């Protein structure tokens, strides 16, 4: 029986939302009717009726609030159906005194009142049969009963009127069934589209996670080779390009799935803006920027990198200028303008510029390459941070991109304390690498041994737990996604008991959203590095 009410609650929820949205319309109708009562003495009964109706309306609002906020709405839906029934009964009663006035207009007003309320209930039912029945049934009864109670039963037109009411009921049922089928089809299509989007996002995430393993080996192998031959720089550049494209796909999948998050930390805005100088660009206004603001420096840097790389790519000759300024006010914002002296943008190109997979045109894709994701992701990231990214043509030629972001005041963070256990010791630290991919274990071993560390490896969580029972490690690098027991569960078990209960555990993962990092922290991990792992990030996580 409980399953029946839970299923009914799911079907009723859209109707509950719709009925709550109709409350202002109902109150407006009450106001108009009360105004008529002031003008016509024969309508004084409207005051008592309005008072009763408002009481019932308040009861319905309370029932709707309880239902929409209930953890188990199946336990509350019956009360809502009762209040719907009482609401319709109270409202429809007005037809009887209107018809009793004894004039053709009074009878017409009663019929119009009931018909309008029926169609309002039809729209508010949202395809839910129970909501439709409870809100419409009293009005249909009034349509049949009112002329018999308040009218002349001997009226020769009465049989025709009652037959018309019957045809009206039949037509109403057909319209409801048609609208219900249309709404169910629309909801099914929406669910299918959402499932397809989720499946696509999950596929992209899975592929990106798997691709990080060979990319990791390419980058680290190239770095080792680069010490002996300059040809290895070609491999390293290709690996960096693959990682950039992969990150774009992963960011897009998170944005489409609604899982992209941004951080709110204190960061040095001047230093971040001044990074543009490293590529020989002209930077204006950085000296007037506030030093520390709150936001997500990684995502701001990602947007600026996209804008600057585009500007340089499309500027055959001339220069690229970055101008920054702070706009004071109650909500302080920073505006960053990136202007190039390239060919500029046509109006139709500006409209398509921020659409995923779109580029300025087919010639652009052939000439410059790229996925067409950078600007779309940048705009979405700007909006996630409460800002906006727009594009326009510069007055003296070229394109101009304007990034506006909130810049609330921040404070300079205190310098992190170095890990004494790892940074200052007489012998080389012993580190356990846990990863189900042999390539990853070999790449991490190579980097760690270059740091002077001793390395042991485990190809799954159970092997790692067994090693941790017999050996005390100075740090553990733990892959998060592994077949069987994953890295989170292995960490939780290590934290429960044993010689490595206090050992630093660093997550090594390709999933670095805010929720996923929080899951690592909750499991007991002390830090994380993103795949493909760079030696600099790994060293900072272990010894920084």
BELUR-V877320 format. One record per residue. N is the residue number from 1. RES is the residue in three letters. PHI is phi as a letter, one per 30 degrees, with the letter a starting at -180 (* if undefined). OMEGA is omega in radians with two decimals (* if undefined). Layout:
N&RES&PHI&OMEGA + N&RES&PHI&OMEGA
This chain:
1&UNK&*&3.12 + 2&UNK&d&3.13 + 3&UNK&d&3.13 + 4&UNK&d&-3.10 + 5&UNK&d&3.10 + 6&UNK&d&3.10 + 7&UNK&d&3.11 + 8&UNK&d&3.13 + 9&UNK&d&3.11 + 10&UNK&d&3.14 + 11&UNK&d&-3.06 + 12&UNK&d&-3.03 + 13&UNK&e&3.11 + 14&UNK&e&3.11 + 15&UNK&d&3.12 + 16&UNK&d&3.11 + 17&UNK&d&-3.13 + 18&UNK&d&-3.14 + 19&UNK&d&3.09 + 20&UNK&d&3.12 + 21&UNK&d&-3.12 + 22&UNK&d&-3.07 + 23&UNK&e&3.11 + 24&UNK&e&3.12 + 25&UNK&d&-3.14 + 26&UNK&d&3.14 + 27&UNK&d&3.08 + 28&UNK&d&3.10 + 29&UNK&d&3.11 + 30&UNK&d&-3.13 + 31&UNK&d&3.14 + 32&UNK&d&-3.12 + 33&UNK&d&3.09 + 34&UNK&d&3.08 + 35&UNK&d&3.09 + 36&UNK&d&3.14 + 37&UNK&d&3.08 + 38&UNK&d&-3.06 + 39&UNK&d&-3.04 + 40&UNK&b&-3.09 + 41&UNK&d&-3.11 + 42&UNK&d&-3.07 + 43&UNK&c&-3.11 + 44&UNK&d&3.12 + 45&UNK&d&-3.14 + 46&UNK&d&-3.12 + 47&UNK&d&3.13 + 48&UNK&d&3.13 + 49&UNK&d&-3.14 + 50&UNK&d&3.13 + 51&UNK&d&3.13 + 52&UNK&d&-3.11 + 53&UNK&d&-3.14 + 54&UNK&d&3.09 + 55&UNK&d&3.13 + 56&UNK&d&3.13 + 57&UNK&d&3.09 + 58&UNK&d&3.11 + 59&UNK&d&3.12 + 60&UNK&d&3.12 + 61&UNK&d&3.11 + 62&UNK&d&3.12 + 63&UNK&d&3.11 + 64&UNK&d&3.12 + 65&UNK&d&3.13 + 66&UNK&d&-3.11 + 67&UNK&d&-3.06 + 68&UNK&d&3.13 + 69&UNK&c&-3.06 + 70&UNK&d&3.09 + 71&UNK&d&3.08 + 72&UNK&b&-3.03 + 73&UNK&d&3.11 + 74&UNK&d&3.14 + 75&UNK&d&-3.07 + 76&UNK&c&-2.99 + 77&UNK&d&-3.12 + 78&UNK&d&3.12 + 79&UNK&d&3.13 + 80&UNK&d&3.11 + 81&UNK&d&3.10 + 82&UNK&d&3.14 + 83&UNK&d&3.06 + 84&UNK&d&-3.14 + 85&UNK&d&3.13 + 86&UNK&d&3.11 + 87&UNK&e&-3.12 + 88&UNK&d&3.12 + 89&UNK&d&-3.13 + 90&UNK&d&-3.11 + 91&UNK&d&-3.08 + 92&UNK&d&3.14 + 93&UNK&e&-3.10 + 94&UNK&e&-3.13 + 95&UNK&d&-3.07 + 96&UNK&d&3.12 + 97&UNK&d&3.10 + 98&UNK&d&3.12 + 99&UNK&d&-3.09 + 100&UNK&d&3.10 + 101&UNK&e&3.03 + 102&UNK&j&3.11 + 103&UNK&c&3.08 + 104&UNK&e&3.13 + 105&UNK&d&3.09 + 106&UNK&d&3.11 + 107&UNK&d&3.12 + 108&UNK&d&3.12 + 109&UNK&d&3.12 + 110&UNK&d&-3.14 + 111&UNK&d&3.13 + 112&UNK&d&3.13 + 113&UNK&d&-3.14 + 114&UNK&d&-3.12 + 115&UNK&d&3.12 + 116&UNK&d&3.12 + 117&UNK&d&3.12 + 118&UNK&d&-3.12 + 119&UNK&d&3.05 + 120&UNK&d&3.09 + 121&UNK&d&3.10 + 122&UNK&d&3.13 + 123&UNK&d&-3.09 + 124&UNK&d&-3.11 + 125&UNK&d&3.11 + 126&UNK&h&3.08 + 127&UNK&i&3.14 + 128&UNK&d&-3.08 + 129&UNK&d&-3.12 + 130&UNK&d&3.12 + 131&UNK&d&3.13 + 132&UNK&d&-3.10 + 133&UNK&d&-3.10 + 134&UNK&d&-3.10 + 135&UNK&d&-3.03 + 136&UNK&c&-3.05 + 137&UNK&e&3.13 + 138&UNK&e&-3.13 + 139&UNK&d&3.10 + 140&UNK&d&3.08 + 141&UNK&d&3.12 + 142&UNK&d&3.12 + 143&UNK&d&3.12 + 144&UNK&d&-2.96 + 145&UNK&d&-3.00 + 146&UNK&e&-3.14 + 147&UNK&d&3.13 + 148&UNK&d&-3.10 + 149&UNK&d&-3.01 + 150&UNK&c&-3.09 + 151&UNK&c&3.13 + 152&UNK&c&-3.10 + 153&UNK&d&3.14 + 154&UNK&d&3.13 + 155&UNK&d&-3.11 + 156&UNK&d&-3.14 + 157&UNK&d&-3.04 + 158&UNK&e&3.14 + 159&UNK&e&-3.14 + 160&UNK&d&3.10 + 161&UNK&d&-3.13 + 162&UNK&d&3.07 + 163&UNK&d&3.09 + 164&UNK&d&3.08 + 165&UNK&d&3.11 + 166&UNK&d&3.09 + 167&UNK&d&3.10 + 168&UNK&d&3.12 + 169&UNK&d&3.13 + 170&UNK&d&3.12 + 171&UNK&d&3.14 + 172&UNK&d&3.12 + 173&UNK&d&3.13 + 174&UNK&d&3.12 + 175&UNK&d&3.13 + 176&UNK&d&-3.14 + 177&UNK&d&3.12 + 178&UNK&d&-3.13 + 179&UNK&d&3.13 + 180&UNK&d&3.11 + 181&UNK&d&-3.14 + 182&UNK&d&3.14 + 183&UNK&d&3.12 + 184&UNK&d&3.10 + 185&UNK&d&3.12 + 186&UNK&d&-3.14 + 187&UNK&d&3.09 + 188&UNK&d&3.11 + 189&UNK&d&3.12 + 190&UNK&d&3.11 + 191&UNK&d&3.12 + 192&UNK&d&3.12 + 193&UNK&d&3.12 + 194&UNK&d&3.11 + 195&UNK&d&3.12 + 196&UNK&d&3.11 + 197&UNK&d&3.12 + 198&UNK&d&3.13 + 199&UNK&d&3.11 + 200&UNK&d&3.14 + 201&UNK&d&3.12 + 202&UNK&d&3.13 + 203&UNK&d&3.13 + 204&UNK&d&3.14 + 205&UNK&d&-3.13 + 206&UNK&d&-3.14 + 207&UNK&d&-3.13 + 208&UNK&d&3.13 + 209&UNK&d&-3.13 + 210&UNK&d&-3.12 + 211&UNK&d&-3.12 + 212&UNK&d&-3.13 + 213&UNK&d&3.10 + 214&UNK&d&3.11 + 215&UNK&d&3.11 + 216&UNK&e&3.14 + 217&UNK&d&3.13 + 218&UNK&d&-3.08 + 219&UNK&d&-3.09 + 220&UNK&d&3.05 + 221&UNK&d&3.11 + 222&UNK&d&3.13 + 223&UNK&d&3.11 + 224&UNK&d&-3.14 + 225&UNK&d&-3.04 + 226&UNK&d&3.11 + 227&UNK&d&-3.09 + 228&UNK&c&-3.09 + 229&UNK&b&-3.14 + 230&UNK&d&3.14 + 231&UNK&d&-3.12 + 232&UNK&d&3.11 + 233&UNK&d&3.11 + 234&UNK&d&3.11 + 235&UNK&d&-3.13 + 236&UNK&d&3.13 + 237&UNK&d&3.11 + 238&UNK&d&3.12 + 239&UNK&d&3.11 + 240&UNK&d&3.12 + 241&UNK&d&3.11 + 242&UNK&d&-3.13 + 243&UNK&d&3.13 + 244&UNK&d&3.12 + 245&UNK&d&3.14 + 246&UNK&d&3.12 + 247&UNK&d&3.09 + 248&UNK&d&3.13 + 249&UNK&d&-3.13 + 250&UNK&d&3.10 + 251&UNK&d&-3.14 + 252&UNK&d&-3.13 + 253&UNK&d&3.12 + 254&UNK&d&3.13 + 255&UNK&d&-3.13 + 256&UNK&d&-3.13 + 257&UNK&d&-3.13 + 258&UNK&i&-3.08 + 259&UNK&c&3.11 + 260&UNK&d&3.11 + 261&UNK&b&3.08 + 262&UNK&b&-3.13 + 263&UNK&c&2.98 + 264&UNK&b&3.14 + 265&UNK&b&3.08 + 266&UNK&d&3.12 + 267&UNK&b&-3.08 + 268&UNK&d&-3.09 + 269&UNK&d&3.14 + 270&UNK&d&-3.12 + 271&UNK&d&-3.13 + 272&UNK&d&3.13 + 273&UNK&d&-3.10 + 274&UNK&d&3.07 + 275&UNK&e&3.13 + 276&UNK&d&-3.13 + 277&UNK&d&-3.08 + 278&UNK&d&3.13 + 279&UNK&c&3.04 + 280&UNK&i&3.13 + 281&UNK&c&3.05 + 282&UNK&d&-3.08 + 283&UNK&b&-3.10 + 284&UNK&b&3.01 + 285&UNK&j&-3.08 + 286&UNK&d&-3.09 + 287&UNK&d&-3.13 + 288&UNK&c&-3.11 + 289&UNK&d&2.97 + 290&UNK&d&-3.05 + 291&UNK&d&-3.04 + 292&UNK&c&3.07 + 293&UNK&b&3.12 + 294&UNK&c&3.14 + 295&UNK&l&-3.12 + 296&UNK&c&-3.06 + 297&UNK&d&-3.13 + 298&UNK&d&-3.11 + 299&UNK&d&3.06 + 300&UNK&d&3.11 + 301&UNK&d&3.11 + 302&UNK&d&3.12 + 303&UNK&d&-3.12 + 304&UNK&d&3.10 + 305&UNK&d&3.11 + 306&UNK&d&-3.11 + 307&UNK&d&-3.12 + 308&UNK&d&3.14 + 309&UNK&d&3.08 + 310&UNK&d&-3.11 + 311&UNK&d&-3.14 + 312&UNK&d&-3.10 + 313&UNK&d&-3.06 + 314&UNK&c&3.14 + 315&UNK&c&3.14 + 316&UNK&d&3.08 + 317&UNK&a&-3.06 + 318&UNK&j&-3.11 + 319&UNK&a&3.07 + 320&UNK&b&-3.11 + 321&UNK&c&3.07 + 322&UNK&c&3.14 + 323&UNK&c&-3.12 + 324&UNK&b&3.09 + 325&UNK&a&3.11 + 326&UNK&c&3.11 + 327&UNK&c&-3.09 + 328&UNK&d&3.13 + 329&UNK&l&-3.14 + 330&UNK&d&3.05 + 331&UNK&c&-3.06 + 332&UNK&d&3.13 + 333&UNK&b&3.03 + 334&UNK&c&3.13 + 335&UNK&c&3.12 + 336&UNK&c&-3.12 + 337&UNK&c&3.08 + 338&UNK&c&-3.08 + 339&UNK&b&3.09 + 340&UNK&c&3.11 + 341&UNK&c&3.13 + 342&UNK&d&-3.04 + 343&UNK&d&-3.12 + 344&UNK&i&-3.04 + 345&UNK&b&3.00 + 346&UNK&d&-3.09 + 347&UNK&d&-3.13 + 348&UNK&d&3.09 + 349&UNK&d&3.12 + 350&UNK&d&3.14 + 351&UNK&d&-3.09 + 352&UNK&c&-2.91 + 353&UNK&e&-3.05 + 354&UNK&c&3.09 + 355&UNK&d&-3.13 + 356&UNK&e&3.09 + 357&UNK&i&-3.14 + 358&UNK&d&2.99 + 359&UNK&b&-3.07 + 360&UNK&d&3.12 + 361&UNK&l&-3.12 + 362&UNK&d&3.12 + 363&UNK&d&3.12 + 364&UNK&d&-3.13 + 365&UNK&d&-3.14 + 366&UNK&d&-3.04 + 367&UNK&d&-2.97 + 368&UNK&c&-3.14 + 369&UNK&i&3.14 + 370&UNK&j&-3.09 + 371&UNK&c&-3.05 + 372&UNK&i&-3.10 + 373&UNK&c&-2.95 + 374&UNK&e&-3.08 + 375&UNK&d&3.10 + 376&UNK&d&3.12 + 377&UNK&d&-3.13 + 378&UNK&d&3.13 + 379&UNK&d&3.13 + 380&UNK&d&3.11 + 381&UNK&d&3.12 + 382&UNK&d&3.14 + 383&UNK&d&3.08 + 384&UNK&d&3.13 + 385&UNK&d&3.11 + 386&UNK&i&-3.12 + 387&UNK&c&-3.12 + 388&UNK&a&3.07 + 389&UNK&b&-3.13 + 390&UNK&b&3.14 + 391&UNK&b&3.11 + 392&UNK&a&3.05 + 393&UNK&d&3.08 + 394&UNK&d&-3.09 + 395&UNK&d&-3.10 + 396&UNK&c&3.10 + 397&UNK&j&-3.13 + 398&UNK&i&-3.13 + 399&UNK&c&-3.12 + 400&UNK&b&3.10 + 401&UNK&c&-3.07 + 402&UNK&c&3.10 + 403&UNK&c&3.08 + 404&UNK&c&-3.10 + 405&UNK&b&3.01 + 406&UNK&d&-3.13 + 407&UNK&b&3.11 + 408&UNK&d&-3.06 + 409&UNK&d&3.09 + 410&UNK&b&3.12 + 411&UNK&b&-3.14 + 412&UNK&d&-3.12 + 413&UNK&d&3.10 + 414&UNK&d&-3.12 + 415&UNK&d&-3.14 + 416&UNK&d&3.10 + 417&UNK&d&3.10 + 418&UNK&d&3.12 + 419&UNK&d&-3.08 + 420&UNK&d&-3.08 + 421&UNK&d&-3.10 + 422&UNK&c&-3.03 + 423&UNK&d&-3.07 + 424&UNK&b&3.10 + 425&UNK&a&-3.07 + 426&UNK&d&-3.12 + 427&UNK&c&-3.12 + 428&UNK&d&3.14 + 429&UNK&d&3.11 + 430&UNK&c&-3.04 + 431&UNK&b&3.09 + 432&UNK&c&3.10 + 433&UNK&c&-3.12 + 434&UNK&c&-3.13 + 435&UNK&a&-3.11 + 436&UNK&d&3.10 + 437&UNK&c&3.13 + 438&UNK&d&-3.13 + 439&UNK&d&3.13 + 440&UNK&d&-3.13 + 441&UNK&d&-3.14 + 442&UNK&d&-3.14 + 443&UNK&d&3.14 + 444&UNK&d&3.09 + 445&UNK&d&-3.12 + 446&UNK&d&-3.14 + 447&UNK&d&-3.09 + 448&UNK&d&3.12 + 449&UNK&d&3.04 + 450&UNK&d&3.07 + 451&UNK&d&-3.10 + 452&UNK&j&-3.10 + 453&UNK&c&2.95 + 454&UNK&c&-2.97 + 455&UNK&b&2.90 + 456&UNK&b&-3.08 + 457&UNK&b&3.04 + 458&UNK&b&-3.06 + 459&UNK&c&3.03 + 460&UNK&a&-3.05 + 461&UNK&d&-3.11 + 462&UNK&d&3.09 + 463&UNK&d&3.11 + 464&UNK&d&3.13 + 465&UNK&d&3.11 + 466&UNK&d&3.12 + 467&UNK&d&-3.11 + 468&UNK&d&3.11 + 469&UNK&d&-3.06 + 470&UNK&c&-3.04 + 471&UNK&b&3.06 + 472&UNK&c&-3.12 + 473&UNK&c&3.07 + 474&UNK&d&3.07 + 475&UNK&a&3.11 + 476&UNK&b&3.02 + 477&UNK&c&-2.97 + 478&UNK&c&3.00 + 479&UNK&d&-3.08 + 480&UNK&d&-3.09 + 481&UNK&c&3.09 + 482&UNK&b&3.09 + 483&UNK&d&-3.08 + 484&UNK&i&3.10 + 485&UNK&d&-3.14 + 486&UNK&d&-3.08 + 487&UNK&d&3.13 + 488&UNK&d&3.13 + 489&UNK&d&3.11 + 490&UNK&d&3.12 + 491&UNK&d&3.13 + 492&UNK&e&3.14 + 493&UNK&d&3.11 + 494&UNK&d&-3.11 + 495&UNK&d&-3.09 + 496&UNK&d&-3.09 + 497&UNK&a&3.07 + 498&UNK&j&-3.06 + 499&UNK&d&-3.10 + 500&UNK&c&-3.11 + 501&UNK&d&-3.12 + 502&UNK&c&-3.09 + 503&UNK&d&3.05 + 504&UNK&e&3.12 + 505&UNK&c&-3.10 + 506&UNK&c&3.08 + 507&UNK&d&3.05 + 508&UNK&c&-2.94 + 509&UNK&a&3.02 + 510&UNK&c&-3.13 + 511&UNK&c&-3.03 + 512&UNK&b&3.04 + 513&UNK&d&-3.10 + 514&UNK&d&3.14 + 515&UNK&d&-3.10 + 516&UNK&d&3.07 + 517&UNK&d&3.10 + 518&UNK&d&3.10 + 519&UNK&d&3.09 + 520&UNK&d&3.12 + 521&UNK&d&-3.11 + 522&UNK&d&3.13 + 523&UNK&d&3.12 + 524&UNK&j&3.12 + 525&UNK&d&-3.05 + 526&UNK&c&3.14 + 527&UNK&a&3.13 + 528&UNK&a&2.98 + 529&UNK&b&-3.06 + 530&UNK&c&3.00 + 531&UNK&d&-0.12 + 532&UNK&d&-3.04 + 533&UNK&d&3.03 + 534&UNK&c&3.12 + 535&UNK&e&-3.12 + 536&UNK&d&-3.14 + 537&UNK&d&-3.14 + 538&UNK&d&3.13 + 539&UNK&d&3.14 + 540&UNK&d&-3.13 + 541&UNK&d&-3.08 + 542&UNK&c&-2.97 + 543&UNK&c&-3.05 + 544&UNK&d&*
